[in-house]
Amino acid sequence: MQIVYPPVCAGCGKMTGQPAALCPECWGTVRFIERPYCEITGLPFDHDRGEGMVSPDAIANPPPYHRARAAVFHDGVARKMVHGLKYSDRADLAAMMSVWMARAGRDVIDDSDVIVAVPLHRGRLFARRYNQSAELARQLAGISGKPFLAGAMRRVRATRQQVGLGLRARQDNVRGAFLVQAGQAQRLLGLKVLLVDDVFTTGSTVEAATRALLRVGARQINVLTFARVASPGEETLYA
C-alpha cells in the first residue's frame, strides 16, 4: 500500500520513513505544552510559579471539570493536523495525535476510569463520516487500557460552528446541547470520566459536556484534548 500511497509528512507533505509522521523540520516547529501550567485548567503560565500552582481565574471561576490537559498549542503544523483529522478524512492521524495526548495527559488518564468522547450532532457526523474526537478517544483507550464508552453521549442540538464566536456566544451556543444516553447513565454512575476532544479553545464545549456527565452521577470529569489555543485572545480564530 505504501508503494501506491507513500508516507508523507502530516505537516508539509514531504516524504517520510513511516506513515502519519512529521519530517524533522515540521517536528521542530511543534509547540508542546509543558509545565509550568495551571494544575486545574492546564493553561500555561508565562513563568514558573511553583509546583501545584493554580491560576487566579481557576480560583475565581472554577470549571466544572476536575483537571484539563492538552498536548500542543493549536498553531502551525498542529493546527494543520487538527484540520486534516476533522475536515480532510485523515483519520490515520489519530494514532500519532493520541500518542502525544497520552504523554501530556498521563496524570488525568491514570485518574480516570472510563473514556468518553465529545459527540458530534448526527447531521455533522453524516457530513464528516466520523467523529474526530471519538477517533482520538478510541486510540487512547488502546494505549491506556481504559474502556472507551462509544456513544455514551449525544449532541441533541445542532449548534452553530464555534469559529468566530466570543466566549459568551460560545457558552450560549452549547448550553444544553449534550445528553447522556439513557442506557449509558448507569454505566457512568460514580465513575471518573476522561472526556476527550480535539481542541480546547475557551472551554465552553467541554464544560457543557462535563455538566451533562455530572448530572447523571459521574463522580469526576477530567478533560484531555490534542491542542489548545495559546491564550483567550485567540478564541475567535479557531474552531
N, C-alpha and C positions, 0 to 999 in steps of 0.2 A: 504493500500500500504506500510506503514511503517513497517508492520509485515514481509512482504516479503523482503523489502529493508530498513532495519533500518537506521536511520540517523547516519552518521559518520562525524568526523571532516574532513574538507576540506584539512587540513594540514598533519595529521598523520594517519587518518583512524580509530581513536578510536571512540567508541560510544558516541553520544551527545544527548541532550534532544530534539533537533529540527534539521530539515534538513538545509543544506547549512549554517553550523555554524562551529565555531572553539572551540576546547577544551581550558580550561584555560591555559594550558601550551603553546599551539601554539599561542593563543591570546597574551600572554606576550612577544612573540618574534617579533611581527609585529612592524615595524618602521614607524609610521605615520609621515607624513610631516606637520610640524607646523611652524609658524613664529618664527624667522626671516627668510625671503627669499626675493629674488628679486621680486619686485611687477610686473615686466613685464614677466620674464621667469619662475618664481616660483622656481628657483634653490635655495636651502637653503644656507644661509651664515654660516660660521663657528663661528660667534659671532654676537651679536645684534648690528646692525649699525644704529638703529633708525627707527622710523615708516616711511613707504613710500619710503624706500631706493631702489635704482636700481643698479644692478651690472655694473661694468665697461664694461664688454663685451656687455651687452644690450645697453649701450650708444654708444659704438664704432661700434657695428654691430646690429642695431635694427632689430628684426624679423618682418616679415610682419603681424603677428597676434598681437592683442592688449594686451592680457594677457594669461598666461598659468598656470594651476594648476594641481596638482596630489595628490592623497590620500596617497600613501605609497611609500616607496623605493622598488625597484624591486630586492628583495633578499629573501632568506629563504622561509617561508610559502607563502608570497605574490607572489613570482615567481612561486611556485607550483600552486597557484590558477590561475594565468595567463595562464600557460601551460595546466591546466585542462580545462579551458574555451576554449582555442584556439585549442588544439590538441586532447582532450580526450572526446569530446561530453558532457562536463559538463556545459551545458547551464544554469542549475539550479543555478550555482554560480553567474550569472549575477545579481541576485536580491540582494545578500549580498554586492557584489562589488560596485554596483551602490549606495547603501546607504552610503558607505564610501565616494564615489565620491561626492555625493550631499552635504555631510558635509564639505568636503575640498574645494569644488568649489562653495559655496553659492554665493560669490560675482560675479563670472563670469556667473553663471546661472541667477541670478537676472538681470544682464546687457545684457542678450541675448533675442531675440525674438523667435527664432526657433532653433531646434537641428538637426544637420546633422552628420552622421557617416562617418568615413574614409572607403571607399569601398574596397572590395577585387576584384581581377580580376576574371572573370567568371570561369576560369579553376581551380583556387584555391578554389573558392566558391563551385564548384561542388565536389571537393575532401573533403572539410571540412563539407559541407552540410549547414552551416550557417556562417554568418559574426559575429565574436565575438564583434566587435565594434558596430555593429547595435543592438545586444542584449543589450549591456550596454546603448546605446542611447535610446532604447525603454523603458527600466526600468526607466531611468532618466526622460523621458517625463511623465511617470506615477507619479513619485514623485513630479516633479516640476509643472506640468500642462502646460509646454511649448510644442508646437506641434513638433512632430518628422517628418521630411520630408524624409521618407524612399525612397531610390533610387534616391535621388537628384543628386548624383554624380556617375560617373563610373570610374573605373580604366581601361583606354583604352589600356594600355601597360602592358604585363605580365613581371613585374620586377623580378629581382633575389631576393632571400631571403637576408635580410639585415644582418643576422648573419655573423660576421667575417669581415664586411666591415668597413673601416675607414670613417671619416667624408666626405672627398671629394668624395669617391666612393659611399657613400650613397646618396649624393646630386645628382650625375650624374645618379644614378640608378632610382631615382623617378622623375627626371626632365621631365615635360610634360606627366606624367603618368595619371593625373587626368583631367576629363572633367565634367562640369555640364551638365546634360541632357537638351536638347533643350527646352522641355516643362516645365522645372523647373526654368529656369533662371529668368523669370518674377516674380515668387513667391519669389525670394530672393532679388529682387531689393530694395535697401535702408534699408534692414534689418540687425540687429545684429545677427550673427550666432554663436551658440555654436558648435564647432567641436569636436567630441568625438572619442577617440582611446583607445586602451588598455594600451600601453606602450609608454612613451616618452623617447627616447634614445638620439640621437643627435638633434632631432627636424626636420630632413630632410623631413620626410614624412608629418608631419602636416604643414610644411612651404610650400611644394609643393601643398598640398590640399588647403591651405589658399589662395595662389596666384590664383588658379583656381576659387575659390569663389569670390575673389575680381574682377577678370576680367569680371564677368557677372553683377557686380554692387552691390554686397553685401556691406553694409556700414562698417561693422567691424566684425572681427573674434576673438572670444575667444576660447581657447583650454582647454579641460578637459580630463585627462587620469586617469586610475586607478593607474598606477605605473610610476615611472621614475627611471632611473639609478642614483646612488648617485653622480657620478662625470663623466666628459667626458672621463676619463681614462678607464672607464668600457664599453665604447661604442662598442667594438668589441666582447664583451662576450655575449650580449643579442640580442634577436630579436627586 
